[in-house]
């Protein structure tokens, strides 16, 4: 079975590698009984070393921008019991602008086949000092027309226009410590206005047989004054990977367990009379054992999947087909329908 996939796109300098290093530092230790660890020992070492180099105040070493793509394979585990491997594909910002790099078709396929898509937006676009909310909105909307960012959005719009399914999306605003605090409440509305097509606004997403378009926005930061040499104090780094793990579990892992449970139940129900029960007693016993183990594991995972929602603050929004919903309520409904808990 092919690995699950998380695709990451962002213009040059948006902070993709910094986010990866911070995410790995957090998730390799573990959050809510879930761990993410590099399958390759050298990648594990390199990510730890990268984060360590960034955590040195004024003497820190920042990662060089990606020039092609950086593929990683991670293992997702629950209580140190492996669940699945997933690929983390980090594409250089220039790859969306320069067809000569030969990655456009690959990026399209990667997005289409991903469990989750991270779109990183440089927080410096929101670093605007204005006197009124309307002036701030207008200035940021102008900044968001940056060629690199526009290439990201047009790539998604192009895929959607061809009827290609977009996976759950998270828009990650990096360097959020640069954003004026009094303007933080405007970020979601501005992004919704600028990139309404991503959210499924006025589209056929969620209608008929079309899957829901699910989008979340998170602002992350390495800490106030980080660019000036202050100590690291990461904020909200757990939310994008938490969202990606939720997507992997809800869209792929949970249905596999549920299908396996139904198959074992079907195997047991096939043998209803005494003769077949005796003749196939070994197969029935094995199916009962498998069923018990599958149910136990599904119960454990579903319990901690609910705990993943604790990573998000109360009243955190998620957009479903362009409609704003509470992320806790939305994913609880999805999880209950999957696990019937």
C-alpha positions in Angstrom: 0.0 0.0 0.0 1.4 3.4 -1.0 2.4 5.8 1.8 0.1 8.6 2.7 1.3 12.0 1.6 1.5 15.6 2.9 2.5 18.2 0.3 4.0 21.5 1.3 4.1 24.5 -1.0 5.2 28.1 -0.3 7.1 30.9 -2.0 10.8 31.2 -1.4 11.5 32.5 2.1 8.1 31.6 3.4 9.6 29.4 6.1 8.8 25.8 4.9 12.1 24.3 6.2 11.9 26.2 9.5 8.4 24.9 10.1 9.5 21.4 9.3 12.3 21.5 11.8 10.1 22.9 14.5 7.3 20.5 13.8 9.8 17.6 14.0 11.3 18.8 17.2 7.8 18.7 18.7 6.3 15.6 17.2 9.3 13.3 17.5 8.9 13.7 21.2 5.1 13.2 20.9 1.8 15.1 21.2 -1.3 13.5 22.6 0.2 10.0 22.3 1.0 10.5 18.6 4.6 10.6 17.4 6.1 11.5 14.0 9.6 10.1 13.4 11.8 10.0 10.3 12.2 6.5 8.9 15.7 7.3 7.7 18.2 7.8 10.6 20.2 10.3 8.6 17.1 12.5 8.1 16.3 12.2 11.8 19.8 13.4 12.6 19.7 16.2 10.1 16.3 17.6 11.3 17.5 17.5 14.9 20.7 19.2 14.0 18.8 21.8 11.9 16.6 22.7 14.9 19.5 22.8 17.2 21.3 25.2 15.0 18.3 27.5 14.9 18.1 27.5 18.7 21.3 29.5 19.4 20.2 33.1 19.8 22.3 35.5 17.8 24.7 32.7 16.8 22.0 30.6 15.2 22.3 29.0 11.8 19.2 29.3 9.5 18.4 26.7 6.9 19.2 27.5 3.2 16.1 27.8 0.9 15.1 24.6 -0.9 16.2 24.7 -4.5 14.2 21.7 -5.8 12.2 19.5 -3.5 12.9 17.9 -0.1 11.2 14.5 0.4 11.0 12.9 3.8 9.3 9.7 4.9 7.9 9.8 8.4 6.3 7.1 10.6 3.1 8.0 12.4 2.7 6.0 15.6 0.2 5.9 18.4 1.7 5.0 21.9 4.8 3.9 19.9 2.7 1.4 17.9 3.2 2.2 14.2 0.1 3.3 12.3 1.4 4.2 8.9 4.3 5.8 7.0 3.6 9.1 5.2 5.7 11.2 2.8 6.4 14.8 3.5 7.1 16.6 0.1 8.4 20.1 0.5 8.6 21.9 -2.9 10.8 24.9 -3.6 8.9 28.1 -4.2 10.6 28.6 -7.5 9.2 25.2 -8.8 5.7 26.8 -9.2 7.1 29.7 -11.2 9.8 28.0 -13.4 8.5 25.3 -15.7 12.2 24.5 -16.7 12.6 22.8 -13.2 10.3 20.1 -14.6 8.3 19.8 -11.4 4.9 21.2 -12.4 3.2 17.9 -13.3 4.8 16.2 -10.3 3.4 19.0 -8.0 0.0 18.6 -9.5 -0.1 14.9 -8.9 1.3 15.3 -5.4 -1.4 17.7 -4.4 -4.1 15.5 -5.9 -2.9 12.4 -4.1 -2.1 14.0 -0.8 -3.9 13.4 2.5 -3.3 17.1 3.4 -1.9 20.2 1.8 0.1 22.9 3.6 0.2 26.3 1.9 2.7 28.5 3.7 2.2 32.3 3.5 5.0 34.6 4.5 3.9 36.7 7.5 5.8 39.7 6.3 2.9 40.3 3.9 0.8 41.2 6.9 3.5 43.4 8.6 1.8 46.7 7.7 1.4 49.7 10.0 -1.9 51.6 9.2 -4.3 53.7 11.2 -7.6 52.0 10.3 -8.8 48.4 9.8 -9.8 49.2 6.2 -6.4 50.7 5.4 -4.8 47.6 6.8 -7.1 45.3 4.8 -6.3 47.2 1.5 -2.6 47.2 2.1 -2.4 43.4 2.9 -4.6 42.5 -0.1 -2.1 44.4 -2.3 0.8 42.5 -0.7 -0.9 39.1 -1.2 -0.7 39.7 -5.0 3.0 38.7 -4.7 4.1 36.7 -7.8 5.3 33.7 -5.7 2.1 33.5 -3.6 -0.1 34.1 -6.7 1.6 31.1 -8.4 0.7 28.9 -5.4 -3.0 30.0 -5.5 -3.3 29.8 -9.3 -1.9 26.2 -9.2 -4.7 25.2 -6.9 -7.3 27.1 -8.9 -6.1 25.4 -12.0 -6.4 21.9 -10.5 -9.9 22.6 -9.1 -11.1 24.0 -12.4 -10.2 20.6 -14.0 -12.4 18.8 -11.4 -9.3 17.5 -9.5 -10.0 16.9 -5.9 -8.1 19.1 -3.4 -7.3 17.5 -0.1 -7.9 19.2 3.3 -5.8 22.4 3.2 -4.2 24.4 5.9 -3.0 27.9 5.3 0.0 28.5 7.5 0.9 32.1 8.1 4.6 32.1 9.2 6.5 34.8 11.1 3.3 35.9 12.8 5.2 37.8 15.5 5.7 40.5 12.8 1.9 41.0 12.5 0.5 44.0 14.5 -1.4 42.4 17.4 -4.4 44.7 17.0 -4.8 43.4 13.4 -4.7 39.6 14.2 -8.4 39.3 14.2 -8.5 40.5 10.6 -6.3 37.8 9.1 -8.9 35.1 8.4 -11.3 37.6 6.8 -8.6 39.0 4.6 -7.4 35.6 3.4 -11.0 34.5 2.8 -11.5 37.6 0.6 -8.2 37.2 -1.2 -8.4 33.5 -1.9 -12.0 32.6 -1.7 -11.7 29.9 -4.4 -9.4 27.9 -2.1 -12.1 27.7 0.5 -14.7 26.4 -1.9 -16.8 29.5 -1.8 -19.4 29.6 -4.6 -18.2 26.2 -5.9 -19.7 22.7 -6.1 -17.5 21.5 -3.3 -19.6 19.4 -0.9 -22.5 19.1 -3.4 -23.7 15.8 -4.7 -20.8 13.3 -4.8 -18.2 16.1 -4.5 -16.2 15.8 -1.3 -16.1 18.6 1.2 -13.5 21.3 0.8 -12.0 21.7 4.3 -9.6 24.6 5.0 -8.0 25.9 8.2 -5.8 28.9 8.9 -3.1 29.0 11.5 -0.6 31.7 12.3 2.7 30.3 13.6 5.9 32.0 15.0 9.3 31.0 16.1 9.0 33.7 18.8 8.8 37.4 19.3 12.0 39.1 18.2 13.4 35.8 16.7 14.7 37.6 13.6 16.7 39.9 15.9 18.4 37.2 17.8 15.9 36.6 20.6 15.5 33.0 22.0 13.1 30.7 20.3 9.6 30.5 21.7 7.6 28.5 19.0 3.9 29.3 18.8 1.2 27.0 17.3 3.6 24.7 15.6 1.5 21.7 16.8 -1.6 22.8 14.9 -0.7 22.3 11.2 0.8 18.8 11.9 -2.2 18.0 14.2 -4.5 19.0 11.3 -2.5 16.8 8.9 -2.6 13.8 11.2 -6.4 14.3 11.6 -6.7 14.3 7.9 -4.6 11.1 7.5 -6.5 9.3 10.2 -10.0 10.4 9.1 -9.5 10.0 5.4 -7.4 6.8 5.3 -6.6 5.0 8.5 -10.1 4.9 10.2 -11.9 3.6 7.1 -9.3 0.8 6.8 -10.0 -0.3 10.3 -13.7 -0.1 9.9 -13.6 -2.0 6.6 -11.5 -4.7 8.3 -13.9 -5.0 11.2 -16.8 -5.4 8.8 -14.9 -8.0 6.8 -14.3 -10.1 9.9 -17.9 -9.7 11.0 -18.9 -10.9 7.6 -16.6 -13.9 7.8 -18.2 -14.9 11.1 -21.8 -14.4 9.9 -21.2 -16.6 6.8 -21.1 -19.7 9.0 -24.5 -19.8 10.7 -25.4 -23.5 11.0 -23.8 -26.0 13.4 -22.0 -28.0 10.7 -20.3 -25.0 9.1 -19.5 -23.6 12.5 -17.7 -26.8 13.4 -16.1 -27.2 10.0 -14.8 -23.6 9.9 -14.2 -23.3 13.6 -10.6 -22.4 13.1 -11.4 -19.6 10.6 -14.2 -18.3 12.9 -11.9 -18.3 15.9 -9.3 -16.4 13.9 -11.9 -13.9 12.7 -13.1 -13.4 16.2 -9.6 -12.8 17.4 -8.9 -10.4 14.6 -12.2 -8.6 15.3 -11.4 -8.2 19.0 -7.9 -6.8 18.2 -9.1 -4.5 15.5 -11.9 -3.1 17.8 -9.4 -2.6 20.6 -7.0 -0.8 18.4 -9.7 1.3 16.8 -11.0 2.3 20.2 -7.5 3.4 21.4 -6.9 5.4 18.2 -10.3 7.0 18.2 -9.8 8.0 21.9 -6.6 9.8 21.1 -7.9 11.2 17.8 -10.4 13.1 19.9 -7.5 14.2 22.1 -5.8 15.7 19.0 -8.6 18.3 19.0 -7.2 19.6 22.3 -4.3 21.0 20.2 -6.7 23.7 18.9 -8.1 26.5 21.0 -11.8 26.7 21.7 -13.8 28.4 18.9 -11.0 27.7 16.4 -12.5 28.0 12.9 -12.4 25.6 10.1 -14.0 26.4 6.7 -16.1 23.7 5.1 -17.2 24.4 1.6 -16.8 28.1 2.3 -18.8 28.1 5.5 -17.1 28.9 8.8 -17.5 26.1 11.5 -16.1 25.3 14.9 -13.2 22.8 14.3 -14.1 20.9 17.4 -17.7 20.3 16.5 -16.9 19.5 12.8 -14.2 16.9 13.5 -16.1 15.4 16.4 -19.0 14.8 14.0 -16.6 13.3 11.5 -14.9 11.1 14.0 -18.2 9.9 15.6 -19.5 8.9 12.2 -16.3 7.0 11.5 -15.8 5.2 14.8 -19.5 5.2 15.9 -18.5 6.4 19.4 
